[in-house]
Amino acid sequence: MTENGIATTNDTDRCAFVREAIDGVLAAKADGIPVKGYFYWSLLDNFEWQAGFSKTFGLVAVDHASQTRYPKDSLFEYGRIARAHKE
């Protein structure tokens, strides 16, 4: 899966989304589908052509004025899941 994410300001929802998406990928793999990987969209909050900076997909928040990055809880959740399922 090459691009999968959720635009929400509620990081608890993003954590749940990541867990559910990866559970789906693991279920597909268990069913014999040749899954090669999963990539969350997006690492950073970014510019969406139709919505500007209003949609926050990122696992890391960005203060666009200063370019300072702030890791969200979902980044750590994604990392925890990735470490638990590395092969």
N, CA, C and O of each residue as an XYZ file, in Angstrom:
348
protein
N       0.866     -1.157      0.000
C       0.000      0.000      0.000
C       0.912      1.218      0.000
O       1.780      1.349      0.863
N       0.716      2.102     -0.961
C       1.674      3.192     -1.116
C       1.242      4.527     -0.541
O       2.084      5.403     -0.339
N      -0.035      4.710     -0.273
C      -0.453      5.991      0.294
C      -1.784      5.827      1.004
O      -2.784      5.452      0.392
N      -1.790      6.112      2.311
C      -2.986      5.921      3.111
C      -2.893      6.849      4.306
O      -1.902      6.814      5.036
N      -3.903      7.679      4.521
C      -3.850      8.595      5.652
C      -5.208      9.173      5.969
O      -6.196      8.882      5.294
N      -5.251      9.992      7.002
C      -6.491     10.631      7.436
C      -6.199     12.089      7.776
O      -5.229     12.399      8.468
N      -7.047     12.968      7.282
C      -6.929     14.395      7.590
C      -7.813     14.697      8.791
O      -9.036     14.770      8.670
N      -7.193     14.869      9.938
C      -7.942     15.179     11.153
C      -7.052     15.960     12.103
O      -5.834     15.782     12.117
N      -7.663     16.819     12.888
C      -6.909     17.506     13.935
C      -6.908     16.692     15.225
O      -6.210     17.036     16.179
N      -7.693     15.608     15.255
C      -7.789     14.754     16.432
C      -6.793     13.603     16.288
O      -7.029     12.655     15.539
N      -5.688     13.697     17.009
C      -4.643     12.687     16.845
C      -5.040     11.335     17.433
O      -4.487     10.310     17.032
N      -5.980     11.308     18.369
C      -6.498     10.030     18.867
C      -7.170      9.276     17.725
O      -7.018      8.061     17.598
N      -7.913     10.002     16.897
C      -8.535      9.383     15.721
C      -7.480      8.894     14.741
O      -7.636      7.830     14.140
N      -6.396      9.668     14.573
C      -5.329      9.265     13.653
C      -4.653      7.983     14.163
O      -4.351      7.087     13.374
N      -4.419      7.897     15.468
C      -3.822      6.677     16.036
C      -4.707      5.467     15.747
O      -4.214      4.414     15.344
N      -6.004      5.618     15.953
C      -6.940      4.516     15.688
C      -6.945      4.167     14.206
O      -6.978      2.989     13.851
N      -6.912      5.169     13.341
C      -6.893      4.945     11.897
C      -5.657      4.144     11.494
O      -5.754      3.197     10.714
N      -4.500      4.525     12.024
C      -3.253      3.819     11.707
C      -3.347      2.364     12.156
O      -3.000      1.459     11.398
N      -3.814      2.134     13.384
C      -3.942      0.755     13.885
C      -4.883     -0.061     13.006
O      -4.566     -1.193     12.640
N      -6.032      0.505     12.667
C      -7.013     -0.224     11.855
C      -6.500     -0.484     10.445
O      -6.734     -1.557      9.889
N      -5.806      0.482      9.862
C      -5.257      0.291      8.514
C      -4.214     -0.820      8.514
O      -4.216     -1.680      7.633
N      -3.334     -0.799      9.495
C      -2.291     -1.826      9.551
C      -2.891     -3.182      9.895
O      -2.421     -4.202      9.391
N      -3.912     -3.221     10.736
C      -4.611     -4.490     10.994
C      -5.168     -5.059      9.693
O      -5.104     -6.267      9.464
N      -5.712     -4.195      8.844
C      -6.226     -4.640      7.544
C      -5.134     -5.180      6.648
O      -5.322     -6.185      5.963
N      -3.992     -4.513      6.652
C      -2.853     -4.979      5.851
C      -2.371     -6.335      6.364
O      -2.081     -7.233      5.574
N      -2.287     -6.481      7.684
C      -1.849     -7.762      8.261
C      -2.844     -8.878      7.956
O      -2.442    -10.015      7.710
N      -4.134     -8.565      7.969
C      -5.154     -9.566      7.628
C      -5.027     -9.981      6.168
O      -5.152    -11.162      5.843
N      -4.780     -9.016      5.291
C      -4.594     -9.340      3.872
C      -3.380    -10.242      3.691
O      -3.416    -11.208      2.928
N      -2.311     -9.917      4.399
C      -1.093    -10.735      4.314
C      -1.360    -12.154      4.824
O      -0.894    -13.127      4.232
N      -2.109    -12.269      5.918
C      -2.449    -13.588      6.470
C      -3.309    -14.391      5.502
O      -3.286    -15.622      5.525
N      -4.066    -13.702      4.652
C      -4.897    -14.365      3.639
C      -4.119    -14.719      2.379
O      -4.692    -15.209      1.406
N      -2.814    -14.469      2.397
C      -1.977    -14.853      1.272
C      -1.735    -13.770      0.233
O      -1.109    -14.034     -0.794
N      -2.210    -12.576      0.475
C      -1.948    -11.480     -0.463
C      -0.501    -11.039     -0.274
O      -0.075    -10.800      0.856
N       0.259    -10.926     -1.359
C       1.690    -10.608     -1.241
C       1.932     -9.123     -0.938
O       2.303     -8.349     -1.821
N       1.719     -8.750      0.306
C       1.919     -7.365      0.737
C       3.413     -7.088      0.835
O       4.153     -7.844      1.464
N       3.847     -6.012      0.215
C       5.265     -5.639      0.249
C       5.549     -4.568      1.290
O       6.675     -4.466      1.778
N       4.552     -3.772      1.636
C       4.774     -2.723      2.624
C       3.557     -1.841      2.793
O       2.557     -1.982      2.089
N       3.667     -0.929      3.743
C       2.607      0.030      4.028
C       3.269      1.371      4.275
O       4.225      1.467      5.044
N       2.763      2.399      3.626
C       3.312      3.742      3.784
C       2.197      4.701      4.179
O       1.244      4.897      3.426
N       2.317      5.291      5.348
C       1.328      6.260      5.801
C       1.553      7.586      5.069
O       2.690      8.002      4.845
N       0.440      8.244      4.702
C       0.517      9.582      4.111
C      -0.027     10.563      5.128
O      -1.208     10.481      5.463
N       0.688     11.391      5.584
C       2.017     11.838      5.221
C       2.840     11.981      6.495
O       2.290     12.121      7.588
N       4.143     11.946      6.347
C       4.996     12.136      7.518
C       4.739     13.508      8.139
O       4.588     13.630      9.355
N       4.691     14.532      7.300
C       4.525     15.910      7.782
C       3.178     16.481      7.361
O       2.651     16.127      6.306
N       2.623     17.364      8.183
C       1.495     18.164      7.718
C       1.996     18.931      6.504
O       3.089     19.497      6.534
N       1.209     18.953      5.443
C       1.704     19.515      4.188
C       0.652     20.377      3.504
O      -0.436     20.591      4.039
N       0.985     20.863      2.330
C       0.091     21.690      1.533
C      -0.700     20.797      0.600
O      -0.124     20.054     -0.194
N      -2.013     20.867      0.693
C      -2.900     20.140     -0.214
C      -3.439     21.139     -1.231
O      -3.971     22.180     -0.845
N      -3.313     20.847     -2.508
C      -3.647     21.803     -3.554
C      -5.052     22.367     -3.432
O      -5.254     23.550     -3.703
N      -6.019     21.569     -3.037
C      -7.392     22.071     -2.961
C      -7.774     22.586     -1.576
O      -8.848     23.166     -1.413
N      -6.923     22.387     -0.583
C      -7.282     22.779      0.782
C      -6.203     23.587      1.489
O      -6.368     23.959      2.651
N      -5.105     23.861      0.799
C      -4.014     24.607      1.434
C      -3.432     23.841      2.609
O      -3.217     22.631      2.532
N      -3.177     24.559      3.701
C      -2.617     23.941      4.900
C      -3.703     23.508      5.893
O      -3.390     23.117      7.017
N      -4.977     23.576      5.483
C      -6.073     23.298      6.421
C      -6.232     21.818      6.759
O      -6.791     21.495      7.807
N      -5.766     20.921      5.916
C      -5.863     19.481      6.171
C      -4.567     19.001      6.821
O      -3.477     19.240      6.302
N      -4.697     18.327      7.954
C      -3.504     17.877      8.669
C      -3.435     16.352      8.659
O      -3.994     15.678      9.524
N      -2.739     15.835      7.664
C      -2.540     14.395      7.520
C      -1.339     13.895      8.329
O      -1.269     12.709      8.649
N      -0.414     14.760      8.658
C       0.905     14.356      9.124
C       0.973     13.679     10.471
O       0.146     13.900     11.356
N       1.994     12.842     10.597
C       2.368     12.257     11.879
C       3.208     13.253     12.669
O       3.430     13.087     13.869
N       3.667     14.284     11.977
C       4.451     15.364     12.570
C       3.794     16.683     12.168
O       3.590     16.942     10.982
N       3.463     17.516     13.158
C       2.890     18.835     12.879
C       4.007     19.780     12.458
O       5.149     19.651     12.899
N       3.661     20.728     11.601
C       4.627     21.722     11.138
C       4.063     23.112     11.406
O       2.948     23.433     10.997
N       4.847     23.929     12.097
C       4.524     25.350     12.211
C       5.083     25.977     10.942
O       6.294     26.160     10.818
N       4.209     26.306     10.005
C       4.664     26.742      8.686
C       5.381     28.088      8.724
O       6.157     28.390      7.816
N       5.144     28.898      9.741
C       5.839     30.182      9.857
C       7.300     29.990     10.248
O       8.185     30.646      9.698
N       7.554     29.089     11.199
C       8.926     28.885     11.687
C       9.582     27.624     11.134
O      10.792     27.442     11.268
N       8.780     26.746     10.507
C       9.224     25.441     10.010
C       9.605     24.478     11.140
O      10.264     23.467     10.897
N       9.197     24.788     12.363
C       9.435     23.903     13.497
C       8.524     22.688     13.379
O       7.349     22.808     13.029
N       9.083     21.512     13.676
C       8.327     20.259     13.621
C       7.994     19.797     15.032
O       8.798     19.936     15.953
N       6.778     19.237     15.186
C       6.314     18.735     16.471
C       5.761     17.326     16.284
O       4.702     17.155     15.681
N       6.472     16.307     16.798
C       5.964     14.936     16.669
C       4.613     14.794     17.373
O       4.411     15.305     18.474
N       3.701     14.092     16.714
C       2.388     13.805     17.297
C       2.421     12.402     17.904
O       3.292     11.597     17.576
N       1.479     12.119     18.779
C       1.393     10.780     19.375
C       1.282      9.704     18.300
O       1.782      8.592     18.473
N       0.626     10.037     17.190
C       0.457      9.060     16.111
C       1.793      8.642     15.505
O       1.913      7.521     15.010
N       2.792      9.510     15.532
C       4.126      9.137     15.045
C       4.687      8.005     15.901
O       5.237      7.032     15.385
N       4.541      8.148     17.202
C       5.063      7.126     18.114
C       4.250      5.831     18.027
O       4.799      4.738     18.166
N       2.948      5.960     17.798
C       2.098      4.776     17.613
C       2.510      4.020     16.355
O       2.637      2.796     16.372
N       2.716      4.749     15.273
C       3.153      4.141     14.011
C       4.496      3.432     14.203
O       4.685      2.312     13.729
N       5.416      4.083     14.893
C       6.719      3.475     15.162
C       6.614      2.223     16.014
O       7.291      1.228     15.755
N       5.761      2.276     17.034
C       5.566      1.109     17.904
C       5.041     -0.073     17.102
O       5.515     -1.198     17.258
N       4.063      0.185     16.245
C       3.484     -0.882     15.426
C       4.523     -1.412     14.441
O       4.639     -2.623     14.252
N       5.267     -0.521     13.822
C       6.287     -0.944     12.849
C       7.342     -1.829     13.513
O       7.744     -2.848     12.952
N       7.786     -1.440     14.700
C       8.792     -2.255     15.401
C       8.230     -3.619     15.790
O       8.951     -4.617     15.765
N       6.965     -3.668     16.146
C       6.339     -4.932     16.554
C       6.156     -5.893     15.387
O       6.047     -7.102     15.591
N       6.122     -5.366     14.162
C       5.833     -6.205     12.998
C       6.953     -6.223     11.970
O       6.726     -6.597     10.819
N       8.154     -5.828     12.362
C       9.242     -5.846     11.378
C       9.601     -7.285     11.052
O       9.510     -8.183     11.889
N      10.010     -7.467      9.815
C      10.379     -8.822      9.378
C      11.722     -8.801      8.712
O      12.210     -9.843      8.274
